[in-house]
Structures are given as C-alpha cells and as structure tokens.
Amino acid sequence: MIFKSPYPDIAIPEVPLAEFILERAAQFSAKPALIDGATGQTLTYGELVAAVDRVAAGLVAHWFRKGDVCAIHCLNCPEYAIAFLAVAKVGGVCTMAPPLFNESELTTQLKDSGASYLLTDARLGTTALAAASAAGVREVFVLGEAAGATSFSTLLDQNGAVPQVKIDPREDLVALPYSSGTTGWPKGVMLTHYNMVAMLCLMATPSALRRPCLQLCWNFRAVRWLIASIFLI
C-alpha cells in the first residue's frame, strides 16, 4: 500500500544553499536573525549578510577555493552559522565535528573528509591544533586567540568583493556530516546544495508560518534545527 501525504507536492528550487537562505534577508535587514542565548549577542539579517560576505571574501584571500573542505569544531555561537554560510557561498564543503571530540577522533574525521581548513574555538583548548597538525590541515582559524592559528576576526575584517562561484546545486557538495558510528566507524554523508534546500522545503508545510517575514525567520529556525540534529553540534 502506498501512503500519500495530505499536502501537495513540494517544489524544490535548484539554487545554492546560501542564496536560498538569504534570498530575502535584505527586506528585513533590521530584524534579529541570530541571538546568542549565552551572551545576548544579536545579529540582524543585514549584519548577518554582511558578515557572511566578509568571511567569504576572507576565505578566498586565504586561498580557499571551490571544493575545499572546511571543518568546524566550535561551540554553538553566531560565528558557526556565519562560517557555514560563507563556506557554502564560495562553493566549499563544511564538515562538522562535535566540540567534545578528543584529538584522535577529530584527527580521524579531518583525514577522512580531506579537510584543508579548520575553524575551532579557543575555549576548546589545544585539541584542534594538535589534530590539525596530525592531519596536515593547511590553516586553522580560531574564535578568540590561540598560538599557531589565525583569528577568525581577520576574516571578518575583510572588505574585498566576494567572487562569483558557479555552483551546480544537484552535483556540488555543501556539507559532509558524519554518522555516529553505531555500527562501525563514522562515515561521511555527502549532502549537495539541492539536498539541503530540499530538507528545508520539506519542513515548510502549508500550515507553517505564511507571512514573508515569518517565513524568513522560519528558514533560519529550520537551518538551526537541521544543523543541531544532523551535525550533532
């Protein structure tokens, strides 16, 4: 027996992930987009778009190119979303590593994913730097300050233009989360831009928030839920 949803079929646009999420941000530039529950730090949609563009330009200035893999090993914070979207915007791939990983676990994922760059948090100690060295990572960025790493703030200070990168939503990867390894070693799950846009569209049922402003906010809640549940941060 085939079970059909009571809702109509969903149209999934073939667009890059960052473009899909930020497409209407300019309309609500003064409204809060991200709020850090621990510190109260708030980014409006306008500030978020500007930060994503600056970090994207900064990554390219550090020789990040389409197809490169950036590992994110951070606590929950606004910079996490900024980095993820910036990497996506320039055609890169993010692989997300839980902040509780030890050096061996992080090294394994860095090697297996082929990560060339790593973003970590100074509050997590030296685990990431040791793992990056063992895995041959090209450059480490850090939230805060740490010897041997480039401060994430240097990316936010960039004013260069963001290069236009041609992205094929159906073929180009944007995320490489790893399974929990219940039945063996954790395995990377290759998600394209189209995959992730589809997952967000599936959550926007006809009964979901309808007005443009609320729909934009819904998109960001959906992304946060998606990252928290799938990427295990």
N, C-alpha and C positions, 0 to 999 in steps of 0.2 A: 504494500500500500504506500502510495506517495502522499506525504503531508505537505500542504501548501500554506504559506504564510497568509494571514488575513490582510496583510499590507500589500500595496502594489509593488512591482519590480522596482529596483533602485537603479538610477542612472549614476554610473561611476565616471567622473571626468578623468581624462587622461592628461593629467598635469603633474608637475613636480610637487612634492610634498610641501615644501616651504611656501611655494606660491599658493597652494590650496589653503593652508592655514592662515596666511597673512593677507589674502586677497582683498579683504575689506577692512583691514586694520586702520587705514587712513581715514575712514569715515568716523571712527571712534577713537581718534588719537589721544584724547584727554582722559579716556576712561581707564581704570585699572585693568591690566592684563595679568600680571603676576604679583602675588603678595607672599613674602617670606613670613611664614607663621611664627618663626622663632625671633626674628628681629623687627618685623613690621616693614621691612624694605618693600617699597611698591614701585613697580614699573608700569607705566601706561602703555597702551598699544603703540603710540608714537615713539616712545622711548625704546620699546622692545624692537621695533623695526629698525631704528637707528643703530641699536647695539648689535643686532644680527648682521647688518651691513658692514659695520666697522670690523667686527670679528671675522667675517668672511674675507674682507679685504686684507686683514692682518694675516690670516692663514695663508692666503696666496702669496703675500710678501715673504712668508717663511717657507716658500716653495711647496706648499700643499697643492696637489693637483687632483683633477677628477679621477676617481677610482681609488685614491688613497684612503687608508683606514685610520680613523682616529678612535682610540679607546677613551672612554670616560669612566673615571674611577673617583667619584665625588659623593659627598653627602647631598641631600636634597637642598637645592638653592636655585634662585633665578638664573644664575650663570649656567646651570645644567641645560636649561631649555635654550638659552642663547647659543651655547656651543653646538647643541644638536642641530638647531635650525641653520646655523652658519655653515656647518659641515655639509648639510643637505643642500644648501643653496649653491655651493661651488662643486656639487657633484661627487662629494665624498661619501664615505660609509662610516657610520658610528657603530662601535661595538661597546656595549655597556657592561661594566664589571661591578659587582656588588662592593660597597665600601668595606665590608667585613672580610673580603678576600685576604689570605695571607700571601706572602711573597711567591710561594710555589704555585698557588692557584692562579694568581694574576699572571705570572710568567707563562704558564701553560696557555692561557687564553690569548695573551699578546702574540705568542709564537704562532698559535693555530690560526688566528684571524689575520695574521700578516700586518699587524698594526705598525704604522710608521711614526705615528704621533700619539701622545698620551696627555690627557688632562686629568690632573689629580687635585687634591685638597691638602694644604699644609697641615691641617688638623689630623690627617690620617698618618702622619709620621713619615718614615723613610721607605715604607713598603713599596710604593710605586716606583720610586727612583731605583731601588735595588732590582725590581722586576724588569724595569725598562732597560737597565744595563745588561741584564742576563738575556733579554730577548732581542737586543740590538735595535731598540726603538731610536728613531732619528732625532726626535726632540720631545722634551717634556714641558708642558705648560702647567702652572700651578696657581690655584686660588690662594692668594697670600704670597708669602715669600719662602723660598727654600733653595739652599745651595745646590747648584747644578741644574736648575730648572728656570725656565723663562716665565716671568709673571704674566698671568692672564690679562692683567691691566694694560700690558703693552699692546695687546691685540685690540682692546677697547679704545686705545688712543689713536688708532689708525684713522686717516681721513681719505685714503685712496678710494678710487672707484672700484666697485665690485665687478669683476669680469663676467661677461655673459657666457655661461656654460650651457651647451646644448645637452639636455637630459632626455633620454628615452624612458618615460615612466614605466613601461612594461618590462624593460630589459635592465635598466640601471639599478643597482642596489643602493639602498639608503641606510639600512640598519642590519646589524648582524648580532642579534641577541643569542645567548647560549642557553641551552636547556639545563635543567637542574642536575642532570646526570644520574637520575634514579636507577636506570638500568645499565649504566656504563659511564664512560667518560662524557662530560658535557659536549654537546655538538652545536655548532653554529647554525642558526636558521637564517637563510638568505631572504631578506624582505626587500622587494622593489618599492619604488615610489608608488606604483599603482596598488600594490598590496596594502600599504598603509593608508592610502586615501580610501581604498575600499572598506577597510575596517572602520574608519571614521564615518563613512557614509552609512554603513550598516547600523550605526548607533543613532542616526538621525531619523527616527521613525516619524510618521505623520503626527503622532501625539506629542512629540518632543517640542521644545521651545521653538516658536514660529517667527517672532518678530526679528528683523535683521540684527539688531543689537544683541538680543538674547541668543540668536543662532551663532553669532561670532563668539560670544562667551562660551556657548556650548561646545564649539570646536576646541577651545583651549582646555576645557574640563575633560573632554574626550581624550585629547592628547596626553594630558597629565595622567588620566586613568590608564591609558594604553601603556605609557612608559612605566608606571608603577607596577602594573600587573604582569606585563610581559617581560620587561627588562630587569625586574627584581631589584630595583634600587631602594 
